[in-house]
Amino acid sequence: MGSRVNSLYHTPGNPGNRSNVIVYADATEGSPFFIQKVILFWDNGIVIKSKEMYRYGDHPVQDRYEEDPLKNESNNPVFGLEFG
């Protein structure tokens, strides 16, 4: 299957002009190539900007335990970028 970014999503779901928005990229890693970085591009209608996303949850990837509230969710790395 290889490595790929599966989806992009943000919190909060309905941001306002004073919201702290975090954009996430859900990624799957597999051979023969592994994801080194994910870069987010955005366009405000005047200029296109980009920034490398921070990588969460893989130093090292840890197994989920029965008592973990996220036990039914993927433990693949997630990339994120916060806009204050």
Contact map, one row per residue, 1 for C-alpha under 8 A:
111000000000000000000000000001100000000000000000000000000000000000000000000000000000
111100000000000000000000000111111100000000000000000000000000000000000000000000000000
111110000000000000000000001111101110000000000000000000000000000000000000000000000000
011111000000000000000000001110000010000000000000000000000000000000000000000000000000
001111110000000000000000111100000000000000000000000000000000000000000000000000000000
000111110000000000000000111100000000000000000000000000000000000000000000000000000000
000011111000000000000000111000000000000000000000000000000000000000000000000000000000
000011111100000000000011110000000000000000000000000000000000000000000000000000000000
000000111110000000000011100000000000000000000000000000000000000000000000000000000000
000000011111100000001111000000000000000000000000000000000000000000000000000000000000
000000001111111000001110000000000000000000000000000000000000000000000000000000000000
000000000111111000111100000000000000000000000000000000000000000000000000000000000000
000000000111111000000000000000000000000000000000000000000000000000000000000000000000
000000000011111100000000000000000000000000000000000000000000000000000000000000000000
000000000011111111111000000000000000000000000000000000000000000000000000000000000000
000000000000011111100000000000000000000000000000000000000000000000000000000000000000
000000000000001111100000000000000000000000000000000000000000000000000000000000000000
000000000000001111110000000000000000000000000000000000000000000000000000000000000000
000000000001001111111000000000000000000000000000000000000000000000000000000000000001
000000000001001001111100000000000000000000000000000000000000000000000000000000000111
000000000111001000111110000000000000000000000000000000000000000000000000000000000111
000000000111000000011111000000000000000000000000000000000000000000000000000000011110
000000011110000000001111100000000000000000000000000000000000000000000000000000011100
000000011100000000000111110000000000000000000000000000000000000000000000000001111000
000011111000000000000011111000000000000000000000000000000000000000000000000001110000
000011110000000000000001111100000000000000000000000000000000000000000000000111100000
001111100000000000000000111110000000000000000000000000000000000000000000000111100000
011111000000000000000000011111000000000000000000000000000000000000000000000110000000
011100000000000000000000001111101110000000000000000000000000000000000000000100000000
111000000000000000000000000111111100000000000000000000000000000000000000000000000000
111000000000000000000000000011111100000000000000000000000000000000000000000000000000
010000000000000000000000000001111100000000000000000000000000000000000000000000000000
011000000000000000000000000011111110000000000000000000000000000000000000000000000000
011000000000000000000000000011111111000000000000000000000000000000000000000000000000
001100000000000000000000000010001111110000000000000000000000000000000000000000000000
000000000000000000000000000000000111110000000000000000000000000000000000000000000000
000000000000000000000000000000000011111000000000000110100000000000000000000000000000
000000000000000000000000000000000011111100000000000110000000000000000000000000100000
000000000000000000000000000000000000111110000000011110000000000000000000000000000000
000000000000000000000000000000000000011111000000011110000000000000000000000000000000
000000000000000000000000000000000000001111100001111000000000000000000000000000000000
000000000000000000000000000000000000000111110001110000000000000000000000000000000000
000000000000000000000000000000000000000011111111100000000000000000000000000000000000
000000000000000000000000000000000000000001111111000000000000000000000000000000000000
000000000000000000000000000000000000000000111111000000000000000000000000000000000000
000000000000000000000000000000000000000000111111000000000000000000000000000000000000
000000000000000000000000000000000000000000111111100000000000000000000000000000000000
000000000000000000000000000000000000000011111111110000000000000000000000000000000000
000000000000000000000000000000000000000011100011111000000000000000000000000000000000
000000000000000000000000000000000000001111000001111100000000000000000000000000000000
000000000000000000000000000000000000001110000000111110000000000000000000000000000000
000000000000000000000000000000000000111100000000011111000000000000000000000000001000
000000000000000000000000000000000000111100000000001111100000000000000000000000111000
000000000000000000000000000000000000000000000000000111110000000000000000000000111000
000000000000000000000000000000000000100000000000000011111100000000000000000011110000
000000000000000000000000000000000000000000000000000001111100000000000000000011110000
000000000000000000000000000000000000000000000000000000111111110000000000001111000000
000000000000000000000000000000000000000000000000000000111111110000000000000110000000
000000000000000000000000000000000000000000000000000000001111100000000000000000000000
000000000000000000000000000000000000000000000000000000001111110000000000000000000000
000000000000000000000000000000000000000000000000000000001111111000000000001110000000
000000000000000000000000000000000000000000000000000000001101111100000000001000000000
000000000000000000000000000000000000000000000000000000000000111110000000001000000000
000000000000000000000000000000000000000000000000000000000000011111010110001000000000
000000000000000000000000000000000000000000000000000000000000001111110010000000000000
000000000000000000000000000000000000000000000000000000000000000111110010000000000000
000000000000000000000000000000000000000000000000000000000000000011111010000000000000
000000000000000000000000000000000000000000000000000000000000000111111110000000000000
000000000000000000000000000000000000000000000000000000000000000000111111000000000000
000000000000000000000000000000000000000000000000000000000000000100011111100000000000
000000000000000000000000000000000000000000000000000000000000000111111111110000000000
000000000000000000000000000000000000000000000000000000000000000000001111110000000000
000000000000000000000000000000000000000000000000000000000000000000000111111000000000
000000000000000000000000000000000000000000000000000000000000000000000011111100000000
000000000000000000000000000000000000000000000000000000001000111100000000111110000000
000000000000000000000000011110000000000000000000000000001100100000000000011111000000
000000000000000000000000011100000000000000000000000000111100100000000000001111100000
000000000000000000000001111000000000000000000000000000111000000000000000000111110000
000000000000000000000001111000000000010000000000000011110000000000000000000011111000
000000000000000000000111100000000000000000000000000011110000000000000000000001111100
000000000000000000000111000000000000000000000000000111000000000000000000000000111110
000000000000000000011110000000000000000000000000000000000000000000000000000000011111
000000000000000000011100000000000000000000000000000000000000000000000000000000001111
000000000000000000111000000000000000000000000000000000000000000000000000000000000111
